[in-house]
Amino acid sequence: MTSPPLLRFTTVTGYFLQDDPSTDPDTFDYAKSNFGLIEQHYDGHPGADSQWQRLNAHIQRLNANDTKKLKVLFLGRHGEGVHNVAERKYGTKKWDDYWSLQDGDEDGNWVNARLTEQGRCQAQVAHAAWKQQIEAGIPSPESYYVSPLNRCLETAQITFQGLVIPGTYPFKPIIKELLRETMGQHTCDRRSTASEIAEEYPEYRFEAEFSEEDKLWDPEVRESNEHRNDRLRGLLNDIFAHDESTYISLTAHSGAITSILEVLGHRRFALATGAVIPVLVLVEKVTPSQSQSQSS
């Protein structure tokens, strides 16, 4: 059996406003700024095409190299969930210390937290933003991945289903176990069984060996940030080793996206619920010693 290639992946800056330290995450509006794409020309392609078309031509030209490939990740955070409302209600300390360990309160249940109406509206904003960018020539995602937690499953469905791009009608993303939020203790981060997910989202596809029961959530132990980084590094290595797509969509959580950005060497950029951030990534095949230096 052939082992997957050893890979190194790093953010390539200068293409999106979110890369720029002067861009304030608290005030930045991805939907009103072409997802942050910087208006510019690239060497070898000065034509009058749209900015997205220029970027795509630039990437395709550079991707002629066999050992280095550029990929664009579209990282989308789920819309507001009922657990987000509960945390605001009780405050972060009381939420972390007590309420996050409960199944809910008098206002509702937040196990495997679902979207609020506001959260669904935020996903509709993402849908409209994608529709607008499609008209502006954005390259369509060739692959779609989604966390198994309900708030992401529904956000992805609202965001992409029915768009006039390949892979969205019907919408059939791949559910990836490792794409989920920080694991353990918090009941909002415990997933449903595979059978329950399949019943609610029959078009969705499970990755190979996706277990019926949630084997990763531990009621006693909360995952550390370092372990979460290792988990998301493994997810990216798996995707990049087996998926040749250049444009990849991932619908996930604030913690997961924080780890992905850190693993990629991107500056910290906190996303509001429902927001999207694109990242240009250089993926390189490396030797075992080079791979060891990346993970240290």
N, C-alpha and C positions, 0 to 999 in steps of 0.2 A: 504494500500500500504506500503510495507516494505521500510524503508529508507536505503540508501547505507551505508556501514560500515564507521566509522571514521578511517582515515588512517594517518600514519606518514611515511614519506619516506626520506631516507638519503643515501648519497653516501658511499659506502664501498671502502676504498682506498687500495692500495697495489697490484692491479691487472693490472692496465694499466699505462703506462709511463706518460700519461697526468695528473694523480693524483699527480705525484712527482713534488714538487716545483722547482727542478733543471732542469726540461724539459722546454725548451724555446718555447713558442707557435709560435714565429716569424720564427724559423728555423726548427721546427719539421715537418716531412713528414710522414703522416699517411700511405700512400700507400707503403712506403718502410720499414715499421716497424711493419708489421702484425697488423695494426690499433692501435699499441701501447701496444699490449698484452705482459706482462712480462713473460719471460721464467722461469718457476719454477715448483716444485712439491707441491702437497697439501697433508695434512694429510689424510690417508686412501685411497689414490690413487697414489701410486708411480710408476705406470707402464710406459711402453715405448710408450704410445700413443702420438699423436701430442699434442701440448700445448692447442689448442682449445678443443680437446677431453678430456684432463685432466680437464680443466676448467668446461666443461659441466658436467662431472661426479661429480665434487666437488659441483657444484650448485645443481644438482639433489639430492645428498645425504643430503645437508643442507635443501632442500626444503621439507623434510618430516614433518617439523613443520607446524602446522595448522594456527598459528597466525602470523608467520613471513615468508615472501617469498623473495627470491632473484630474481631480474630481471635484464636483460641487455638491456639498451636502446642504440640503434645506432642512434645518432643524426647527420643528414647530412644537411649541409648548401647548398642552391641553388648555381648553377654556376653564373658566372658574368652576371649581367643584364645591360641593357642600362642605367639604372639610376646610377649604379656604375661608369660607364664611364663618365656620365654627372657630377657627384660629383667631380671626379678627374679633369675634365676639368675646372670647375668653382671654385673649392676649397670648403671645408666644410662650411665655414661661408656664402658665397654667395649662396651655395646650400640650406642651412637651412633657410636663411633669405628670399630668393626670388625664386630661380629656382625650388626648390622642390614643390612649390605651383602652378607651371605652368604645363600645359599638355605636354610641350615639347619645343624644339627649332628648329632652321633651320636644324639640323641634324637628327631629328626624334621625336617620341612620346614616353613618358615613363609612361603613365597611365597604371596601372597594369603591370608594366615593364616586358618585355620579355627578354629572354636570348640573349646574343651576341654569335657570333661564338666561341669566346673564352670560354664563359660559357658552350656551348654545348661540347666543347673539355674537359673541366673540369669534366663534368658529365660522359663523356666517360672514363676518368681516374678513376673515382669512379667505373664505371662498370667493368673495367679491374681489379681494386683492389679487388672488391667483387669476381670476377671469380677466382682470385689467392687464396683468402682466402677460398673459397669453396673447392678448391683442397687441402688446408691445414687442412680441417676438421672443419671450422667454423660452429657453429650451425646456421641453417637458421632462419631468422626472421619468426615468426609465424603470426605476424600482421604488417600491413603497414599503416601508417597515413601520411597525407600530407596537407600542407597549401592550401587554395583555391586560392592563388595568382599564376598567370601563371608561373612565373619563377620557382616555386617549383613543380608545376604540371608537367612541362616538364623535370626538373632535375630528378624527381623520375622515370619518364618513361624511360629516357635514362639510368639511373643507373641500374634499376632492370629488365626491360622487356627483356625476353629471357634468363635470367640466368637459369641454371639447378637446381633450387630449388623450393619448393612448393610456390604457390601464385604469380608466376611471368609470367606465360604463360597460358592465358593472365594475364596481370598485373592489379589487381583490388584493389588499395588502398582505404582507407576510407578518405574522405575529411573532415577535422575538422576545423570548423570556428575559434576556439580559438587558433589555432596553427599559426596564421598569425603574420606578423611583427607589430612593434609599430604602433598603429592606429591613424588616424586623420591627416588632413592638407596635408601631402605629397601625391601627386596624384599617385605616384608609388605604394602606399599601398592600393589603392581602388580596390576592386575585381570586376570581371565581374558578371553578373547575373548567377544564377544556370543553366538557359537554355543555355546560351552561353558556360558555362563550360561543360555541358553535351554533347553539339554538338561537341566540340573539343576533349573531352576525354570520349567517350561513355562507356568505360569499367569501369571507375571510379565510386565509390559508395559514396553517400552523407550520412553523419550522419543523424539521425532522426531530424526532424524539421529544417533542413537547409533552410534558407529563399531564395526566388527568388532574392530579391534585397539585396544589402549590407546595413544592418541596423546598423553596428558598426562604419563605417568610418564617421567622422565628419569633414567637411571642415574648421571649426573654432577652434577646440580643438585638441591638440596633447596629446596623452596618456602619463602619467608620468611613470617613471621606476617602482614606487611602484605599480601603478595600473596594469602595465604589469606583474609584479611578481605575483600579486593576480590572474590575468587571467590565467597565465601558471600553477600556483598551482592548480587552479580549473580544468584545462585540465588534469593534471596528476592524480588528485583525481578521475576524471571521468574514465580515462583509467584504472587505477589500480583497481577501484571498479567493473568494468564490463568486463574486459579482463583478462582472466587467463593465457595468454601467458607469457612465460618466456623471450623470445627474441622478442623485439619490435623495429621496425624502424620508425623514425619520420623524414620527410624531411621538413625543416623549414628555418628560417632566422637568421641572426646574433643576432638581438635583442631578438627573442623568445628563442634561444638557450642560450644566456646570462642569461635570466631569469630562464630557466629550471635549469641550473647549479647552480645558486644562491639559488633557492628554495630547491635544493637537497643537499646544503651544499658543493658542489664541488668547488674547487678553480677556479678563473676566468681563462678561457682559450679561447682566441679569435680564431675563425676559419677563415681561408682564404676561399674565395668563392670556393664552390665545395668540401670542406674538410668534413671529418667524424670524430666524436669522440664517442667511446663507454664509457658507464658509468655503473658500477655495483651498483644497488640500492637495499637497504633493505626496504621492505614495511611491516609495522606492523599495526595490528588492535589495536586501542587505545581507551581510555575512552574520554568522552567529555572534561574533564579538561586537559588531555594530548594533545588533538588536539588543544585546545586553546593556549597552550604554544608554539606549533610549529608555529602558524600563527602570534604570537605577535612579 
